[in-house]
Amino acid sequence: MELRIMRYFVAVAEAGTVSEAARRVHVTQPALSRQIRMLERELRVTLFDRRDGRLELSAAGREFLPVVRDVLQRATAATAAAESLAAGRLVHLAIAASPTTLTDVVAPFLATFGPEDPLPTVQEAGGSEALDRLRRGADLAVVTQRPPNPWSTRTLAVLPLWAYVPPEHPWVDRDSVGLDELAAQPLVVLDPTFRPRQLLDQALADQQLALADHVECGNAQVAQALAAAGRGVAVVSDDPRFDLHALRISRRARPDLSITLHAAWDSDHHAADALSEMADRIAVFCRTRYGAVETP
């Protein structure tokens, strides 16, 4: 079975019609239909059910799809490894990270790349999903919780968790706000799937505090927009937007509330040494971009 035919199968499975799949893989519709029928004859199994002009995966097709995707991902990794070995360096670099980390850290870092650096791509993935992307072909993940074994890891920076207020807010002349003061205010917070919200909830529980009036949303930039509109103090880890004023969040007898960035990669990666050096470069970039960045 050729890799090309496997890619055709995945394209049809994802598109749902031969015509759309043919457009995506740049072959004619009759040729693609013929290749799919030949694949089914070769495997002696029906991969698609034909219904009202669409192709739906059969039970066998649904079981076969993840197997084919795994083979294609391994083939892509093998090709990348061969290219890197031939060039003597990392040729391609796929980085997985949350939307905030991609916007505020990864994208500005990639803007510093030169012609000798690998060709980068990014994959938006939050939380443990970013580590899952390593298993599925990403080279490097930037996450906000320390990666477990067997991943190689490098702590990049410890950055503040911010409380953002608009220019007319009474706190605008301050540099920080106590957690107890913050808890008594109307807040705009992220939903509990986000690491900044988890850190805030844990800090409140540690001081036996609870959120008073709050608005919950699923996007950090929207949270800042709501703060700018006067709906409450936004608690996020993003860089400031909408002319908001940033305050550190202080705690009794504890360091200010912060979020930690970690890089993770596979120690068995063919370019593990190059990825380690890349993680070091990101750490240096964080220090340069954010000034006096705390270290763990």
Protein Blocks (a to p, Z undefined) as FASTA:
>chain_A
ZZklmmmmmmmmmnopaklmmmmnopafklmmmmmmmmmmmnopafbdceehiacddfkl
mmmmmmmmmmmmmmmmmmmmmmmmmnopafbdcddddfklmmmmmmmmmmmpcfkbccdd
ddddehjllmmmmmnopabdcdfbdcddfbdcddfbdcdddddddfklmklmpcbdcfkl
mmmpccddddfkbmklmmmmmmmmmnopacfdddddfbfklmmmmmmnonaccddfbdce
hhiacdddddehiacddddddddddfkbfklmmmmmmmmmmmmmmmmmnopaddZZ
